[in-house]
Amino acid sequence: MNNFLDNLPTLPLAPWVESAMDWLTSNFSAFFGTIQKSGKLLMSQVTDLLIGIPAIILILLIVILAFFATGKKFGLATFSLLGLLFIYNQGLWTQLMETTTLVLFSSIISIVIGIPLGILMSKSSIAESIIKPLLDFMQTMPGFVYLIPAVAFFGIGIVPGVFASVIFALPPTVRMTNLGIRQVPKELVEAADSYGSTASQKLFKVEIPLAKSTIMAGINQTVMLSLSMVVIASMIGAPGLGREVLTALQRTQVGNGFVAGLGLVIFAIIIDRLTQSFNKKKVQ
């Protein structure tokens, strides 16, 4: 049996993938180049805008947002104040703004793509059977693998970092949107039909409002996955706190790596609690 298996020809999957990548990069180089240049320009402008705002003003705005988002409780607001002041004190404010830009763009793109795909899956079993294996593939593939096509298409920098983050972070929004809409009670959908609601009215006035909490949970996961790609994306030139962690790793600078990692933890906790508080307000 072993001899039989050894004599089987090797499936040339790697050369096929290489050929496909070569064809894409050679035939669509102008398209990818345009996205890379325009995306880099836009993200640089957003980063410059964030850096241009005095740190103390931005910190106070985030603290006020946390205070009201959590129902006028001081827990998250106090943590945000102390955490952001710590990041500023460590000289990592610019890197935090670069990380914010990366997470912001990758999350927005993932949400804009993910919610319509989730709606499509909820309305079509055929679409669900096609998209679901793709989502499984995207979620189980190691994040480092996404860096290969990202570099091939867009070179190095923040744009390929956003591209890799979108692929990695997209599935939760798609899955949770599909799940939320499918879990809407059939009685309510039938009641909407009985009143003569059109498909769009039924979707936007019945199904999506009732599925908001589930969709928001998916968005929360997407944002956190985007943030988890920060360090990986730094390997292909994405700026931010992830680059500081990577540099500390390469130079064996334990202290610098710990401080940058702690900054990422603080940022992650603030984002996670804020998005969760928005979801709680939707549910109430």
Secondary structure, DSSP 4 states (H G I P E B T S, - for coil): -HHHHHHSPPP-HHHHHHHHHHHHHHHSHHHHHHHHHHHHHHHHHHHHHHHHS-HHHHHHHHHHHHHHHTTS-HHHHHHHHHHHHHHHHTT-HHHHHHHHHHHHHHHHHHHHHHHHHHHHHHH-HHHHHHHHHHHHHHHHS-GGGGHHHHHHHH-SSHHHHHHHHHHHHHHHHHHHHHHHHHTS-HHHHHHHHHTT--HHHHIIIIIHHHTHHHHHHHHHHHHHHHHHTHHHHGGGT--SHHHHHHHHHHHT-HHHHHHHHHHHHHHHHHHHHHHHHHHHHHH-
